[in-house]
């Protein structure tokens, strides 16, 4: 075993010339490059075969296999020693069989070129033992997590709850999920099972490992963006659809409409159709009804720049019959609920303008399910825009997705006379 491991550090044409131990039991293996005419020293390996325990200061450190320089080794160990003191420390670790020191030579063995370190036999054995113990511990954790998961219920009818639960069970059975990932997604489900809506900061407080951190609410903060993106991908919906109310980015819904919003906590009255108003995801959860005044058409766009420019461009007199909503690229549950309230208030038509990409397909299909009397889509044709039916718009999006000829709304921001005409055309009674 020892020889086979040490031989992995031999390059092509290198041979072992000698392997001698001194009085301290430290070996020096001398390596030469063998050529047809000459033979010269290329490296030496300094190591110990004595069996020793791993010092506490490097227990539970991350395993590694590639060579490390002294500075890399210092960073790995987290040592605060000075350069000279750490040099003595590495010599000690070599003597304990924890490290193997490799010296490489240049100029046919005359000058030392560089020195690096690789794991010694005692460190390798420690990591193997640790891996076996971790595997047993993980098996116990998996059993405990699976039992918790099977007993979880969805009392608040969170969309995506069962999808995430089944996904987790499948990954556990297939052994294709890490303990850290399992802990996060299980924590999400536990948190969702306790309340009708919840905040990101609550998830960490339901972590199995929350006692290992000073502030449980920060348990997953370091990977917040990546974890939320993965969560959305798994459930096939924005995270707000399971009533997770906080995530990165601005989640306000932009609104410009003459209407009155009635909440459980009070009322917003927009008699003058303000240039720009904002309703948050959380506020929509408390929305009871909308008095839509004279609104006949909702124009909904996923791009804030589109909404802002359109609000300023359309004459105020026309805006009485048009409600404009901007929702930042995703039909979150709050966006869907707000539009549903407008539909229930008697608004008969919705016009959708989205980017022309794959994400828009799911967006348009979801909004069509609101069942407005009229559903129209702003399509593009030969560099211009036109208003089409749902079926025509969906067909165009799917064709574009197939050819990768995708376009963002920003490409049309230069011609707002055209866009205004499209919106007013849709509002036929103006």
C-alpha positions as CSV (number, residue, x, y, z in Angstrom):
1,X,0.0,0.0,0.0
2,X,2.7,2.4,1.0
3,X,4.8,1.9,-2.2
4,X,1.8,2.1,-4.5
5,X,0.8,5.4,-3.0
6,X,4.3,6.9,-3.1
7,X,4.8,5.7,-6.7
8,X,1.9,7.9,-7.8
9,X,4.2,10.8,-7.4
10,X,6.7,9.4,-10.0
11,X,6.6,11.0,-13.4
12,X,7.4,9.2,-16.6
13,X,11.0,7.9,-16.6
14,X,11.5,8.5,-12.9
15,X,12.8,5.6,-10.7
16,X,13.5,5.2,-6.9
17,X,17.2,5.2,-6.2
18,X,17.1,4.8,-2.4
19,X,14.6,4.8,0.5
20,X,16.4,5.3,3.8
21,X,15.0,6.0,7.3
22,X,17.0,7.9,9.9
23,X,17.1,7.4,13.7
24,X,13.8,9.3,14.0
25,X,12.0,6.9,11.7
26,X,11.7,9.6,9.0
27,X,12.2,8.3,5.5
28,X,13.9,10.0,2.5
29,X,13.0,8.5,-0.8
30,X,15.3,9.7,-3.6
31,X,13.9,9.8,-7.1
32,X,16.0,10.0,-10.3
33,X,15.2,10.6,-13.9
34,X,16.6,7.7,-15.9
35,X,17.7,8.5,-19.4
36,X,19.8,6.6,-22.0
37,X,23.1,8.3,-21.1
38,X,22.5,10.2,-17.8
39,X,20.7,9.8,-14.5
40,X,20.0,12.7,-12.1
41,X,18.0,13.5,-9.0
42,X,14.6,15.1,-9.7
43,X,12.8,14.9,-6.3
44,X,12.9,13.5,-2.8
45,X,9.9,12.4,-0.6
46,X,10.2,12.9,3.1
47,X,7.7,10.9,5.2
48,X,7.1,8.7,8.2
49,X,5.4,5.3,8.6
50,X,4.9,5.6,12.3
51,X,1.2,5.4,13.4
52,X,0.1,8.5,15.2
53,X,-3.2,10.3,16.1
54,X,-4.3,13.4,14.2
55,X,-3.7,16.6,16.2
56,X,-6.9,18.4,17.2
57,X,-6.0,21.5,15.2
58,X,-6.5,19.7,11.9
59,X,-9.2,17.3,12.8
60,X,-12.4,17.7,10.8
61,X,-10.6,19.9,8.2
62,X,-11.7,19.4,4.6
63,X,-10.0,16.5,2.9
64,X,-7.8,17.2,-0.2
65,X,-5.7,15.2,-2.6
66,X,-3.7,17.5,-4.7
67,X,-0.4,19.0,-3.7
68,X,-0.4,22.1,-1.4
69,X,2.3,24.7,-1.0
70,X,3.2,25.9,2.5
71,X,0.9,28.9,2.2
72,X,-2.0,26.8,0.9
73,X,-1.4,24.4,3.7
74,X,-1.5,27.2,6.2
75,X,-4.8,28.5,4.8
76,X,-6.2,25.0,4.9
77,X,-5.2,24.4,8.6
78,X,-6.4,27.9,9.6
79,X,-3.1,28.4,11.5
80,X,-2.3,31.8,12.9
81,X,1.4,31.0,13.3
82,X,4.2,33.0,11.8
83,X,6.0,31.7,8.7
84,X,8.9,30.3,10.7
85,X,6.7,28.8,13.4
86,X,4.4,27.2,10.8
87,X,7.5,25.8,9.1
88,X,8.3,24.0,12.4
89,X,4.7,22.9,12.5
90,X,4.8,21.3,9.0
91,X,8.0,19.5,10.0
92,X,6.2,18.1,13.0
93,X,3.3,16.9,10.8
94,X,5.8,15.2,8.5
95,X,7.3,13.4,11.5
96,X,3.9,12.3,12.6
97,X,3.1,10.8,9.3
98,X,0.4,13.3,8.6
99,X,2.1,15.0,5.6
100,X,4.6,13.9,3.0
101,X,7.0,16.6,1.9
102,X,8.0,16.6,-1.7
103,X,11.1,18.5,-2.8
104,X,11.6,19.0,-6.5
105,X,15.0,19.8,-8.0
106,X,16.2,21.6,-11.2
107,X,19.5,21.7,-13.0
108,X,19.9,17.9,-12.9
109,X,19.5,17.8,-9.1
110,X,21.7,20.7,-8.2
111,X,19.2,23.3,-7.1
112,X,15.9,23.0,-5.2
113,X,13.1,24.2,-7.4
114,X,10.1,24.0,-5.1
115,X,8.6,22.2,-2.1
116,X,5.0,21.1,-1.6
117,X,3.0,18.7,0.6
118,X,0.6,15.8,0.0
119,X,-1.5,13.8,2.6
120,X,0.5,11.3,4.6
121,X,-0.6,7.8,5.5
122,X,-2.0,8.7,8.9
123,X,-4.0,11.5,7.5
124,X,-5.4,9.3,4.7
125,X,-6.4,6.6,7.2
126,X,-8.1,9.3,9.4
127,X,-10.1,10.6,6.5
128,X,-11.2,7.0,5.5
129,X,-12.4,6.4,9.1
130,X,-14.1,9.7,9.2
131,X,-15.8,9.0,5.9
132,X,-17.1,5.7,7.2
133,X,-18.4,7.3,10.4
134,X,-20.0,10.1,8.4
135,X,-21.7,7.6,6.1
136,X,-23.2,5.8,9.1
137,X,-24.3,9.1,10.6
138,X,-25.8,10.2,7.3
139,X,-27.8,7.0,7.1
140,X,-29.2,7.7,10.6
141,X,-30.0,11.3,9.5
142,X,-31.7,10.1,6.3
143,X,-33.9,7.8,8.3
144,X,-34.8,10.6,10.7
145,X,-35.5,13.1,7.9
146,X,-37.6,10.6,5.9
147,X,-39.8,9.9,9.0
148,X,-40.3,13.7,9.5
149,X,-41.0,14.1,5.8
150,X,-43.6,11.3,5.6
151,X,-45.5,12.8,8.6
152,X,-45.6,16.4,7.2
153,X,-49.0,17.7,6.2
154,X,-50.0,20.7,4.1
155,X,-52.7,22.4,6.1
156,X,-52.5,25.7,4.3
157,X,-52.8,24.3,0.8
158,X,-49.4,25.7,-0.3
159,X,-49.0,25.3,-4.1
160,X,-45.9,23.2,-4.7
161,X,-45.8,21.6,-1.3
162,X,-46.6,18.1,-2.5
163,X,-44.3,18.5,-5.5
164,X,-41.4,19.4,-3.3
165,X,-42.2,16.7,-0.8
166,X,-42.4,14.0,-3.5
167,X,-39.2,15.3,-5.1
168,X,-37.4,15.0,-1.8
169,X,-38.6,11.4,-1.2
170,X,-37.5,10.5,-4.7
171,X,-34.0,12.0,-4.2
172,X,-33.7,10.2,-0.9
173,X,-34.6,6.8,-2.4
174,X,-32.3,7.4,-5.3
175,X,-29.5,8.6,-2.9
176,X,-29.0,11.7,-5.1
177,X,-29.2,14.5,-2.5
178,X,-26.7,15.8,0.0
179,X,-27.5,16.2,3.7
180,X,-27.2,20.0,3.4
181,X,-29.7,20.2,0.5
182,X,-32.0,17.8,2.2
183,X,-31.9,19.9,5.4
184,X,-32.8,23.1,3.5
185,X,-35.7,21.7,1.5
186,X,-37.1,19.8,4.5
187,X,-36.9,23.0,6.6
188,X,-38.9,24.8,3.9
189,X,-41.6,22.2,4.1
190,X,-41.7,22.2,7.9
191,X,-41.9,26.0,7.9
192,X,-44.7,26.0,5.2
193,X,-46.6,23.4,7.3
194,X,-46.7,25.8,10.3
195,X,-48.1,29.0,8.7
196,X,-50.2,30.3,5.8
197,X,-47.2,32.4,4.7
198,X,-43.7,32.7,5.9
199,X,-40.4,34.6,5.6
200,X,-37.0,33.4,4.5
201,X,-35.6,34.0,8.0
202,X,-38.0,31.5,9.5
203,X,-36.7,28.6,7.4
204,X,-33.4,28.3,9.3
205,X,-35.2,28.1,12.6
206,X,-36.5,24.7,11.5
207,X,-33.2,23.3,10.4
208,X,-32.0,20.1,11.9
209,X,-28.6,21.6,12.4
210,X,-29.7,25.1,13.7
211,X,-27.9,24.5,17.0
212,X,-24.6,24.6,15.1
213,X,-24.9,28.3,14.2
214,X,-25.1,31.4,16.4
215,X,-28.2,32.7,14.6
216,X,-30.5,30.1,13.2
217,X,-32.2,32.7,11.0
218,X,-29.0,33.0,9.0
219,X,-28.6,29.3,8.6
220,X,-29.0,29.4,4.8
221,X,-28.2,33.0,4.0
222,X,-24.9,32.3,2.4
223,X,-26.5,30.3,-0.5
224,X,-29.8,32.2,-0.6
225,X,-30.0,33.1,-4.3
226,X,-28.9,29.6,-5.5
227,X,-31.2,27.8,-3.1
228,X,-34.2,29.9,-4.1
229,X,-33.5,29.4,-7.7
230,X,-33.3,25.6,-7.2
231,X,-36.5,25.7,-5.1
232,X,-38.4,27.5,-7.9
233,X,-37.1,25.0,-10.5
234,X,-38.3,22.1,-8.4
235,X,-41.8,23.3,-7.7
236,X,-42.2,24.8,-11.2
237,X,-43.4,28.1,-9.8
238,X,-42.1,31.2,-8.1
239,X,-41.4,30.7,-4.4
240,X,-44.2,33.1,-3.5
241,X,-46.6,30.5,-4.8
242,X,-45.9,28.6,-1.6
243,X,-46.3,31.9,0.2
244,X,-42.6,32.4,0.9
245,X,-42.9,36.2,1.1
246,X,-39.3,37.3,1.1
247,X,-36.6,36.7,-1.6
248,X,-33.9,38.7,-3.3
249,X,-34.9,41.6,-5.5
250,X,-37.7,44.0,-5.6
251,X,-41.0,42.2,-5.4
252,X,-43.4,45.1,-5.6
253,X,-46.1,45.1,-8.2
254,X,-46.3,48.4,-10.2
255,X,-49.8,49.6,-10.6
256,X,-51.4,52.5,-12.5
257,X,-55.2,52.3,-12.4
258,X,-58.3,54.2,-11.2
259,X,-59.4,51.8,-8.6
260,X,-59.9,51.2,-4.9
261,X,-58.2,48.3,-3.2
262,X,-59.9,46.9,0.0
263,X,-57.6,45.1,2.4
264,X,-58.3,43.5,5.7
265,X,-56.2,46.2,7.3
266,X,-57.6,49.2,5.4
267,X,-58.0,50.7,1.9
268,X,-56.0,52.2,-0.9
269,X,-58.0,54.6,-3.1
270,X,-56.5,55.6,-6.4
271,X,-59.1,58.0,-7.8
272,X,-56.6,59.8,-10.0
273,X,-54.9,56.8,-11.5
274,X,-51.5,57.7,-10.1
275,X,-48.5,57.8,-12.4
276,X,-46.9,55.0,-10.3
277,X,-48.2,53.1,-7.3
278,X,-46.8,50.0,-5.6
279,X,-48.4,47.0,-4.0
280,X,-46.2,44.4,-2.3
281,X,-46.6,40.7,-2.3
282,X,-47.5,40.7,1.3
283,X,-50.2,43.3,0.9
284,X,-51.9,41.2,-1.8
285,X,-52.3,38.4,0.7
286,X,-54.6,40.7,2.6
287,X,-56.5,42.0,-0.4
288,X,-60.2,41.3,-0.1
289,X,-61.7,43.1,-3.2
290,X,-61.2,45.7,-5.9
291,X,-63.6,48.4,-7.0
292,X,-62.4,48.8,-10.6
293,X,-64.3,52.0,-11.2
294,X,-64.4,52.4,-15.1
295,X,-61.6,50.0,-16.0
296,X,-62.4,47.8,-19.0
297,X,-58.9,46.6,-19.8
298,X,-55.8,45.5,-17.8
299,X,-52.6,45.9,-19.7
300,X,-50.0,43.7,-17.9
301,X,-46.2,43.7,-18.8
302,X,-43.3,42.0,-17.2
303,X,-40.8,44.8,-17.8
304,X,-40.7,47.8,-15.4
305,X,-39.2,50.1,-18.0
306,X,-42.1,49.3,-20.4
307,X,-44.7,50.1,-17.6
308,X,-43.0,53.4,-16.6
309,X,-42.7,54.7,-20.1
310,X,-46.2,53.6,-21.1
311,X,-47.8,55.2,-18.1
312,X,-46.2,58.6,-19.0
313,X,-47.0,58.2,-22.7
314,X,-50.7,57.4,-22.8
315,X,-52.8,60.5,-22.5
316,X,-54.5,60.8,-19.1
317,X,-58.0,60.8,-20.6
318,X,-57.6,57.3,-22.0
319,X,-56.1,55.9,-18.8
320,X,-59.5,56.0,-17.0
321,X,-60.4,52.8,-18.8
322,X,-57.1,51.1,-18.7
323,X,-55.4,49.6,-15.7
324,X,-51.6,49.0,-16.1
325,X,-49.8,46.4,-14.1
326,X,-46.0,45.6,-14.1
327,X,-44.8,42.4,-12.5
328,X,-41.1,42.0,-13.0
329,X,-40.7,38.9,-15.2
330,X,-42.6,36.3,-13.1
331,X,-46.2,35.6,-12.4
332,X,-45.9,35.2,-8.7
333,X,-48.9,34.2,-6.6
334,X,-49.4,37.8,-5.6
335,X,-49.5,38.9,-9.3
336,X,-51.9,36.2,-10.2
337,X,-54.2,37.0,-7.2
338,X,-54.2,40.8,-8.0
339,X,-55.2,40.1,-11.6
340,X,-57.8,37.7,-10.4
341,X,-59.3,40.4,-8.2
342,X,-59.5,42.7,-11.2
343,X,-61.3,40.0,-13.1
344,X,-63.7,39.4,-10.3
345,X,-64.3,43.2,-10.2
346,X,-65.8,43.0,-13.7
347,X,-62.8,43.9,-15.9
348,X,-63.5,42.0,-19.1
349,X,-60.2,42.1,-20.9
350,X,-56.5,41.5,-20.3
351,X,-53.7,42.4,-22.7
352,X,-50.3,40.7,-22.0
353,X,-46.9,41.9,-23.3
354,X,-43.9,39.8,-22.4
355,X,-40.5,39.1,-23.6
356,X,-40.5,36.7,-26.5
357,X,-38.7,33.8,-24.7
358,X,-39.4,30.3,-23.3
359,X,-40.4,31.7,-19.9
360,X,-43.2,33.7,-21.5
361,X,-44.9,30.5,-22.5
362,X,-45.6,29.4,-18.9
363,X,-46.5,33.0,-18.0
364,X,-49.1,33.4,-20.8
365,X,-50.6,29.9,-20.1
366,X,-50.9,30.8,-16.4
367,X,-52.6,34.1,-17.0
368,X,-55.0,32.6,-19.5
369,X,-56.2,30.4,-16.8
370,X,-57.7,33.5,-15.1
371,X,-60.5,33.2,-17.7
372,X,-60.9,36.9,-18.6
373,X,-63.7,37.4,-21.3
374,X,-61.0,38.6,-23.7
375,X,-57.4,37.6,-23.7
376,X,-55.0,39.4,-26.1
377,X,-51.3,39.2,-26.6
378,X,-48.9,41.7,-28.0
379,X,-47.1,39.8,-30.7
380,X,-44.2,40.9,-33.0
381,X,-44.1,40.7,-36.8
382,X,-41.4,41.9,-39.1
383,X,-40.0,44.3,-36.6
384,X,-43.3,45.7,-35.4
385,X,-46.0,44.9,-32.9
386,X,-49.6,43.7,-33.3
387,X,-52.4,42.5,-31.1
388,X,-53.4,38.8,-31.5
389,X,-55.5,36.2,-29.7
390,X,-54.2,33.9,-27.0
391,X,-53.9,31.0,-29.4
392,X,-51.9,33.0,-31.9
393,X,-49.7,34.5,-29.3
394,X,-48.9,31.1,-27.7
395,X,-48.2,29.6,-31.1
396,X,-45.7,32.4,-31.9
397,X,-43.9,32.0,-28.6
398,X,-43.5,28.3,-29.1
399,X,-42.2,28.8,-32.7
400,X,-39.7,31.4,-31.4
401,X,-38.6,29.1,-28.6
402,X,-38.0,26.3,-31.2
403,X,-35.8,28.5,-33.4
404,X,-34.1,30.5,-30.5
405,X,-35.1,33.8,-32.3
406,X,-35.8,35.3,-28.9
407,X,-36.4,39.0,-28.2
408,X,-36.8,41.2,-25.1
409,X,-39.3,43.9,-24.7
410,X,-36.5,46.5,-24.5
411,X,-36.0,46.1,-28.2
412,X,-39.3,48.0,-28.8
413,X,-39.0,50.8,-26.3
414,X,-38.0,53.2,-29.0
415,X,-41.6,53.4,-30.6
416,X,-44.1,54.1,-27.9
417,X,-46.6,55.7,-30.4
418,X,-46.9,52.2,-31.8
419,X,-47.3,50.6,-28.3
420,X,-49.9,53.3,-27.3
421,X,-51.8,52.5,-30.5
422,X,-51.7,48.8,-29.6
423,X,-53.1,49.4,-26.1
424,X,-55.8,51.8,-27.3
425,X,-56.8,49.4,-30.1
426,X,-57.3,46.7,-27.5
427,X,-59.5,49.0,-25.4
428,X,-62.1,49.1,-28.3
429,X,-64.6,51.4,-26.6
430,X,-62.1,54.3,-26.2
